[in-house]
């Protein structure tokens, strides 16, 4: 996670961002943002995570959304290049942070996307452990060309999903892959071909369609650790659906960050994701 001391809504690069609403009650919004960030961090720890907190930087309020900073798998980080200039200043800070994480042993390799290719990290490239593949979004923020560089770097299967709504500009705003094999998604965010691809890959019994209300609440933008799900406050209907499938749901109040177009998943970046083969190799080494 990134410390939220410098978070504010000061510009508009997606339909959720309302700088004028932020300024109407800036003191309250800043206080709520600090409390919301602390609440998310606590919920993640309760779910079994170890949370590392990096510093933010003045003038770069969206650093609080590190999911967009890189795609990480098997200790290898492919660092983003942001489409909008308002976020491009974040790149050097995240590169420095990933360098420190490499020195500390959390990462093995850090490489940045080639110049001229826009790709906004795990926000547009979600690892599906059940299917051993990536779901990769393209359109509003990440370019179609980024799919090739992701495939070349990680050597894993990728299913491309075209995003067609400016409101759901990153894949993580409208799609989540859960540990039991379920996929939680908001259908209107995708092209017809992409919806067909989801249905081809995911059987009907493990597809969970989010409502407009849950999508607007950023409940789809969820962090799943084992059978624990940490998410912005869902509707009772969605919470019940997830509980019926054996998940424990921890709702967190994230209103200030939703004002900027982000939720729980956006505010985190998993460092520990591994392929099944890497997990098996690790287990064999430990047992050897």
N, C-alpha and C positions, 0 to 999 in steps of 0.2 A: 504494500500500500504506500501511498504518498501522503505525507503530512499535509493537512488542508489549510494551513495558516494563510496561504496566499490565494485561497479559492474565492472567487466571486463570479458573477455573471456580468461581464463587461463588454462583450461583443456578441454578434449573432451569426453563427455558421450552421445552425439547424433550426427547424421550426419551434423547438421547445425553448430555445434561449430567449429570455425576455429581460434584457438589461434594465428597462424602465421599471419592471415589477421588482427587481432586486433593489434598485435604488430607493424605492418608496419606503422600504423598511430595512435598510442595510444592516443596522446594528442587530436587529432580531435575526435576520438571515445568516449573518456571520456566526452568531451564537448557536443557532440551530445547526449550522454546518459542522461546527466543532463537536457538538453533542452527537450528531448523526454519525460522524466519522468514528468517534469513540465507541458508539453503540455497535456499529458494524464490526469493528475490530474485536470487541468483546464477544459478539455472536460467533465470529469465525473461530476464536479460541475455544469457545464452548463446544463448537462442532469438531474440535480436534486439530485445528490448524495451528501452526507456528507462524506468527505474523511478523514480518520484517518491515520496518517503516523507514522510507527514504525522505529526504528533505525536498520540499518544493522550491520554487524560485519565483521572485517577484515578477509580475507581468506575464506569467504563464499559468493562469488559473486552472487550465484543463490538465495540468500534470497530475491532478488528483485522480485522473482516469488512466492508470498505467496499463490496463488491458490493451490499450491501443499502442503501446510502446514496442511490443515484440511478440513473435510467436516462439514458444519455447517447448522443446520436446527432447527427451534423453539428454538434458543438460546442454543442449545446443540452442543458442538464441539467434534468430534472424530479426534484426532490429528494423523498425518501421521507417518509412519516409511518408510524412504527412502531406495530404493534398493542399490544405489551406495554410497560408503563411502565418496565420495566428497561432498555429500549433508547431510550425517547423522549428522554432527555437527550442522546443522540448528535446529534440533529437540528441543534441550534444550532452545534455544532462543525463538522459537515460543511457547513452553510451558510456559515460563516466561511471554511472551506478552499476551497469552490468559488468564493467571492468573490475570494480570492487568486488562484486559478487563472484566473479571468476577467481580473483585472488583468494577469496574466502572459501572456495571449494563448492559453491552452490551451482556454478556453471562451468562447463568445460571449453566452450567455444562461443565467441561473439562475433557475428558478421552482420553488416548492414545491407539492406536491399540495394540493388544497383540504382544509380541515379536515373531519374526519369520514370521510375516505376513507383506508383503510389500503392502502398499497402499499409493498412493501419492495424497491424498486430493481431492479437488474439480476439480483438473485437470483431474482426472479419475472417477469422480462421480458427474454428472450434474443433478441438480434438474429441473424437468419439472413441472412447476406450472399448466399448462393446463391439464395435465394427472395425476397430483398428484402422481408422481413416480420419481425414480432415473434411469438415464441411467448410467451404470457403465462399464468402460473400463478395460480390463485386457490383459496381455501379456507382452509387453516390460518393464513396470515399476511396475504395480500393479499385484499381484498374483490372481489367480482364487479363492483361499481360502479367500481372503479379502471380497468377496461378502457376505459370511455368517456373518461375523462380522458387516458389514454395515447393513445388514437386521436385525440382532439381536438388534443392538444399536438403530436404528431409527424406526424399526417396520413399514417400508414403502415398497411398491412393488419396485422391482429392475429388470430392463432388462439388462442382461449381453451382452456386445458387445466386441467381440474379435478383437484386433488391430493386423494387420498382416504386417505393414510397419514400418521399423526402423525410417523412416523420420517422421512419425506421431505416436509418441511414447506415447503420452497422448491423452485421448479422446478429450480434449478441443482444440487440434490442428486441428481436423477434424470434429467436431460436435458442433452445438450450438442449444439450445432450445429457441425459441423466444416467446414473450408474447402473440402473436396472435395465438399460436398453431402451427406455422410453425417450421420445423426442417431444419436447414442449415447444410449440411454435404458433405464430399468428399468421394464418394463411394470406390475408390481403397484402402482406408485405412483399410477396414473392410473385414472380412471373408465372404464367401457366406451365411453362416447361420446367421451371424449378419445383413447382408443386408436384408435378409428375415424377420428378427425380426423387423427391422426399418419399412419395408413396411407393415408388419402386424399391427403395432401400429399406423402408421402415414399415413393418406389418401394421395393419389397422389397429390391432389390439394394444400396440405400444405407442400409438400416435395420440398426443393430447393437444387439442386445439384450444388455444387461449382466446378469451373473449376480447372485444375492443376495450372493455374497461380494464382488464388485467394488463393488456399491452400498454395502455395509457398510464397505468400505475407503475410501469417498469418492473412488474413481477416476473416477466419472462427473463429478464436480465438477472439471473440467479446464479449463486455459487453452490455447487453440489459437492459435498465431501462424504463419500460413503452413502449412508442412508439419511444424511442431514442435508437440508436445503435452507440456505440463508437467502432471503429475498426481500425486496421492498414489499410493503403490505399488500397481500393478494386479496381478492374477493374470497368470501367464505366458500363459494363453489369450487374455486381452484384449490384452496387449502384442503378441502375435504377430498377432492380427487387424488391429490398427492398422498394424503394420509391413508386413503384406502389402498394405495399401492405400496404401503409400507414405509413411506418417508416421514421423517420428523421435520416440520416446517417451523423455521424461526423468522418471523416477520420483523423487519427493522424500519424505522422511520427515516426516510431519506429525502424528504421534500425539497431541501435546498439544492441537492444534486440533480433531482429530477427537473428542476427549473433550468438546468444546463443540458438536459438530455442524457442523463446517465443514472445507473442504478448500482446494485451490489456487485455484479460481475464487472462492470466498467471500472469500478474502484479497486479492483484487485488484479494481480497477475500471478498465475500459478507457476512456480519454479520447479515443481516436482513431477510433472507429467512424463510418463514413460510408455514406450511400446511394451506389449506383452513379452517380446523376446528380451528386451532389456531387463524387465523385472525378473524373468526366469534366470538370466545370466547372473543378476545380482544375488538372487536366492542361492544359486549353485555356488557362487563364490563364498557367500557367508557360511554355507553349510559344509564347504569343502575342507 
